[in-house]
Amino acid sequence: MEANEKPTNMAEKDPKKASKAEDKQVKKNDTLSNTKGSATYSAKDIFVLEGLEPVRKRPGMYIGSTGTSGLHHLIWEIVDNAIDEAMAGYAKNITVELLPDDAVAVRDDGRGMPVDIHPQTKKSALETIMTTLHAGGKFGGAGYKVSGGLHGVGASVVNALSQWTKVEVERDGGMFVQEYKRGIPEYKVKKVGASKRHGTKVSFIPDAQIFSELEFSDRTILERLRQQAYLTKGIRINFYDRRRAEAPFFYGFYFEGGVLSFVKFLAQGKNKLNEDIFYVEKEMEHMDIECAFLYVDDTRVTEMSFANNIHTPEGGMHLTGFRSALTRSLNNYARAEGWLKEKEENLTSDDVREGLVVVLSVKLRDPQFEGQTKAKLGNPEARTATEAVINEAFKDFLEKHPQEAKAVIQKVILSAKARLAAKAARETVLRKGAFEGLTLPGKLADCTSKSAAESELFIVEGDSAGGSAKQGRNRHTQAILPLKGKILNVERARLDKMLANNEVRSLVVAIGTAIGEEFNMEKLRYHKIVIMTDADVDGAHIRTLLLTLFYRYFKEVIEQGYVYIAQPPLYRIQLGKTIRYAFSDEEKEKVSAELANAQPTKAAKAGKGAKAKDAAEEEEAAQEGDEDGSVGAGEGSAEGKSDGKRQPNIQRYKGLGEMNPEQLWETTMNPENRVLKRVMIQDAEKADHLFTVLMGDSVEPRKNFIQAHAATVQNLDV
Ligand code: 28G
């Protein structure tokens, strides 16, 4: 039944030093749970075993998988319980620790799991919770707000899937403990001392017989804890990674404002349109609805929705309710205040979501998670309740904050106008004949060949590189079209609007196929279209943009394999008269070492032929110059020496413009030497995605993205 059996390994890893014999015993009991013959285990244990056996048999049913996602699920289960205790109003602090030997410990300062003996089972409540499926009545109980939906099966599942578990409870003046091996208690709950404190600590080591992977990820855990901290305002969540004693790592989260803080976090580094952020927390039909949102100067939408603290990336009923309320409230307000004229059409849901940053969290009794990944809330009552709460609260907000309301209305009306304008632009640009009869652009240095099969078009970033490329090219087969890098900075428009841009039109005309209805592959003027950009951020940006353009309007050209990316060298390495180029840092090291080692030694020089002598003299002449030999010294400075050997001079190319025509030809354009990377449709697809998601429709978001991420790093310790 266990997939990855490594009993020996496990015994070694177990800090409790479980012997192999013990391991086997547990396993035997596990598989033969109805065999009441074991001397080591009492009837009670077998009962318990039956309780958890299904979990070990089909772990996937309880935690999704036995891979790394399932492994992390164990932590979520336990943390969810601690958060439940916080939501019930008792725990204020939760600590998660990763320890050596794959152990995890979670602590809370809540009431502590009950330890009293249950009259029917005659067992401690603690033991029942830990060893019975769905134990505790804590989940789904009347009026109880739960943190996990399909979770909530809780601690006993973790216990069943852990080679070792220990629960420590402080309450009623005492400290109580119980340990387990693969879900089986090692001893009855015992009081080990006095304590004035209260709380629960659960430690466990995931079972290597169950999980294919035992390594936890800090990042994954932190992301989850951050979210949970936002969703449960006022609790403190600490995280310690103590797996390597020499390099411990700590992180703490505390957010007074709940989802309001979350929204502020998501909007970091962006220009807020409204300083007063909308916030509502309300109970409606036994559901808790909490929501905060604001608008930023951006066209993209950031929506984070949760149901019972579980992220619902695919949205669902609660988000649908929110969207309708938002659209409706803004339309009502816009009409009432005269922002929308009678004959003008309503704002669409997309209009009112441009630049929106929203966090929506609902808590409800019996959440239904739907879809392939259970990432979508299915309860229809969540839609009506959310819609009602947002409608009322947002109407109120708009009335009380006329300043904010104005900024928001202007923004969404602009979005609507942009949508209509883009539609019109798309229609004009793509209309029949739009690109017919246009002459080849003046900026294009065309090739003389009339055969597309042998013709190549180099799209070059920047006029100076364009100049070098024009001079260095093979005029018969190679055409050069310089593109201003600035097309991106000036063009905050959507891609379809971009087609109206002159630079882009030149490109479309040069390619020859036209676009839209007119597209005709037969008219393609070059069978190699080579994108040649600098090896920096702007270069990458332009490349992404061009690939997106090709993906959307010249898909077939990519599919036929006609689009390429040039690979200009990153370094020029020179020693004496020898010049080599390197395309990566690794290659740079290799080539410089090769050059340094290949130079003739003093002894060897005497016996060399005329040619070698020339080289030696040249080297000697070079040595008379600058002797510092620092790597990266500019062109023209001489090579340095160490150990009697001179080090090559290395120049890093910051852009294509730094290469002269010959160098550009030799390294990047000459079919004999160059390396071209053919663009696959998947590359273009990725670029398209990046363009849409990351860059949005303007340069701003990219900047914001970088700022937001820089801010993340600084603001982690709140
Ligand atoms: C540290 C890691 C995970 C927990 C509690 C506290 C109580 C509890 C947990 O009770 C059984 C069922 C409904 C009452 C409840 C304590 C009431 C009074 C609790 C945790 C008994 C479960 N006193 N803290 N379970 N309920 N923390 N942290 O698991 O009727 S689980």
Boltz pocket constraint, residues with backbone or C-beta under 6 A from the ligand:
constraints:
  - pocket:
      binder: B
      contacts: [[A, 78], [A, 79], [A, 81], [A, 82], [A, 85], [A, 106], [A, 107], [A, 108], [A, 110], [A, 111], [A, 112], [A, 113], [A, 114], [A, 129], [A, 136], [A, 137], [A, 138], [A, 155], [A, 200], [A, 201], [A, 202]]
      max_distance: 6.0
